[in-house]
């Protein structure tokens, strides 16, 4: 996940979607959904234009583990820890509106 996020950091919204579409990793689809959702929130809630957005900050932190058990010999169970990460993406606008006095 981190290598995907490091690649799209400080890129524009359109460029990041193109990069994510052609990356050969499974997690790139999930990150692209996250970027699209963040851009939709920025345009709906803040009234920003999607063409002016870029990814200013992005990071992935380790989270808890999903605990699963695998059957083993003689009725025993073998624990499996599936790691989960939390991804945060912050968008900023290239154009800053100036207030006229």
Residue pairs with C-beta under 8 A, 6 or more apart in sequence:
1 27
1 31
1 60
1 85
1 87
2 60
3 25
4 20
4 23
4 25
4 27
4 28
4 31
5 31
5 58
5 59
5 60
5 87
5 89
7 19
7 23
8 16
8 19
8 20
8 31
8 35
8 55
8 58
9 55
9 57
9 58
10 54
10 55
10 56
11 19
11 54
11 55
12 53
12 54
12 55
12 94
13 35
13 39
13 50
13 51
13 53
13 54
13 55
13 91
14 51
16 32
16 35
16 55
17 32
17 35
17 36
20 28
20 29
20 31
20 32
20 35
21 28
21 32
30 87
31 87
31 89
34 87
34 89
35 55
35 89
38 89
38 90
38 91
39 50
39 53
39 91
42 48
42 50
42 53
42 91
42 93
43 49
43 50
48 93
49 93
49 95
52 93
52 94
52 95
53 91
53 92
53 93
53 94
54 91
54 92
54 93
54 94
55 89
55 90
55 91
56 90
56 91
56 92
57 88
57 89
57 90
58 87
58 88
58 89
58 90
59 87
59 88
60 85
60 86
60 87
60 88
61 85
61 86
61 88
62 83
62 85
62 86
63 83
63 84
63 85
63 86
64 84
65 81
65 82
65 83
65 84
66 81
66 82
66 84
67 79
67 80
67 81
67 82
68 79
68 80
68 81
68 82
69 77
69 78
69 79
69 80
70 77
70 78
70 79
70 80
71 77
71 78
72 78
